[in-house]
C-alpha cells in the first residue's frame, strides 16, 4: 500500500471530523440546542462527535507506519479510515438534509392571525378603570403542545373559547411557549395557527418561543407563522423585547430551558430597558422557563424541575434589583402563585399540555398551587396595581390576587 493511500486516509478522517463538528456547530447555533444537551439529551450530540471523530482517530493511529509502505497494519488503518469516513460523511449529509427539509417545510398560504408586533405595542380596547384611568387587560397561558397526543385538546379549545367570550374583551393573549411538541415539524404549527384564527379571530396574539418550539431549527416555523420578517422589536431580536400596553411595560425574555440562552447581549438589553423604565410604571416580565416554582425531580436526568437554579441565579437578581412587579412563566404544567424577594411570580402552564406529576417539592415561595387544572391567567393592569385572576378552562375564577406597583 502506497504512502499516498495512508495520506488519503488522514485527509478523509479530517473531512469526516470537519463535517461532524460543522453539523454540531450549526445545531448549537439554534435556539434550544444548548438546553437540550443539558437536560438529558447530550448523548445524541456525543454520538455525532464520536462518529465524526472515529475515522480521524484511525488515521492518526496509522501515522507511525505512514512511511513504511510494507506495513499491513498501517494500510489497514488507512483503508478503514477512508471507508468509515465515507459512511460518516454520507450519513451526516443525509441527516443534515433531512433536518433542513423538515424544519424549513412551509405550506402556503399561511393562516391569517391578528399578531401583536412588539414595537407597535398593544392598543387598549376596553373601558377605563374605576378611577377613570386606563386598564390593560391581558390574558396568558402556556404549554398547549399542539401535535402531542397526550395533550388535552378539548381543554385547550374550551380555554380559547372562554377567552373569546370574556367581557370586557381582553386586549391581548400571550402564549408563553411550547406552542407545539416538536418545533421542526410544520404540521402542529399550522394546526395551532388555524385554531387560533378560528377561535380568536379578533384577539391580538403574541406567542413566545418555548424549548419544544425551538427544537432543531423550530425557530424557522415560529418566525414564519408568528413573527413575520417585517415585525420590529426594540432589541432587534424576535425572541426578547419590550411591549407598551397602556400603563403596563411588558418585557419578554428568551428563557427556553433555563438561563443557557440568557447571553451577554440579552442581559445588557434587559439592564438598559429596566433602568430606562419610569419607576412608577408597572413592569411585567414574561418568559417560557419558570423561576420560583414547586415541582419534582426529573426521572430521566435526576435534575430538579423546581425553583430553577439557572434563572434564579442569573436573571432573578436583575429583576429584584429593578423592582419588577410580576413575572409570569410556563414550562411547568401547573398553576401557581409565588412571592420571592419582593417579586410576585406566576406559573400558568395550563393550556392543554399533560399535567406534570404531583410535586415532591413545595417551593418556600409558594402562596397558592393547583395541579390538573387547565385555563388561563387574566391580568388587569392599572397605573398603580396588577389584578391577577387565575381561571379554569370555562372562565371560572380559581384565585384572585393583587400586586401593588412598587417601583
SULWO-V552934 format. One line per field, one symbol per residue. psi: psi as a letter, one per 30 degrees, with the letter a starting at -180 (. if undefined). burial: b if it has 16 or more other C-alpha atoms within 10 Angstrom, else e. A space follows every 10 residues. Layout:
BEGIN
psi = ???
burial = ???
END
This chain:
BEGIN
psi = kleeeeeeee eeeeeeeeee feeeeeeffl kfeeeeeehf gfeeeeeeee eefeeeeeee ffefgegiff jeeeeeeeee eeeeeeeeee eeeeeeeeee eefgkkkllk kkkikkjeff akkkfallaf gflkkjjkkk llhehkfkef kjeeeeeeee eeeefkklkk flkkjhlhel ejefkeeeee eeeeeeeefh ffkkkjklkl eeefkigffe eeeeegilef kllfffkgfk llkkibfkjk kklijdfbgf gileeeeeee eeeeefkkff kkkkkklekl ckklblkkfe fglkhlijee eeeeeeeeee eghkekkklb ekilkkklkk hfkkkkkhig gfkkkllkkf kjkffkfkkk kgklblkkkj jaffljkkjk kafggkkekk kkkkjg.
burial = eebebbbbbb bbbbbbbbbb bebbeebbeb bbbbbbeebe eeeebeebbe bbbbbbbbbb bbbebbeeee eeebbbbbbb bbebbbbbbe ebeeeeeeee ebbbebeeee bebbbbbbbe bbebeeeeee eeebbbbbbb bbbbbbbbee bbbebbbbbb bbbbeeeebb bbbbbbbbbb bbbbbbbbbb ebbbebbebb ebbbbbbbbb bbbbbbbbbb bbeebbbeee bbbebeebbb bbbbbbbbbb bbbbbbbbbb bbeeebeeeb eeebeeeeee bbbbbbbbbb bbbbbbeeee eeeebbbbeb bbeebbebbe ebbbbbbbbb bbbbbbbbbe eebbbbbbbb bbbbbeeebe eebebbeebb bebbbbbbbb bbbbbbebbb bbbbbeeebe eebbbbe
END
